[in-house]
Amino acid sequence: MKAFFEAIENLFVNYIFGLHDILRKLELENWWAANTVSWIFVIICCIAFGYWMKQLKIFNDSGEEENDISAHSYL
């Protein structure tokens, strides 16, 4: 049973979280390179948020949805 938990530890420490170790070492050399991944995620989230708002505006302008107070049974 001990070998099973050591295998799980080895998997996470040496393989799955290996990217974090690489980024930690890279941050000491170049801050911009280390944070490129974060900036890519921020850009993706901004694009997704803009697309979501555009779709909400399209559905709101079409007038198909009921906006009165009794539209949903839980209200």
N, C-alpha and C positions, 0 to 999 in steps of 0.2 A: 504494500500500500504506500510505503514511503517513496518508492521509486516512481509511482504514478504522480504524486504531487511534485516531485523533483522534475519530472518530465514536463508538467504544466508550467513550472517556474522557468525552466529552460526555454520553452516555447515563447513565453511572453517576454522575458528579460532579453534574450539573445536575438529573437527574430521579430516579433510583432512590435516591440518598442525600440527596435534598433534605429529606426528613422529619427526618433526623438534624440537619441545620442548623437547622431550625425548633425542634426540641427543645432544642438547645444554646443558642439565643437565649432560649427560654422559661425555661430553668433559672435564668438570671440574674435573671429577674423573679419567678418563682414556682416554688419547688421542688415543691410538691404537685401543681401542674398538669403539670409535666414528668414526674413519676413516676407519674402515673395509669395510663399504659399498662403499666408494670411491675407495678403492683398488680392490674390486670385480668388479666394473664397468671398471676400468682401465685394468684389466686382460681380461675381456670379449671383450673390444675394441681391445686389442692387438691380441687376437685370431681371431676375425673377420677380422682385417686388414691383418693378415697373410693368412687366407683362401682366401680373395679377391685377394691378390697378386698371390697366387698359381693358382687360376682360370684364372687370366689374362695371366699368363705365359703359361698355357695349351692352351688357345685360340690363343695366339701369335705364339706358336710353331706349331700349326696345319696348319697355312698358309691359312686359309679360308677367312680371312678378307682382303679387298682391302686396300692397304696402299699408293696408289698413290694420287697425289694432287687432281685429279678430281673425287675421290671416292664419295664425297658428293656435292650436288648441291649448297650448300651455300658457298663453298670454291672457 
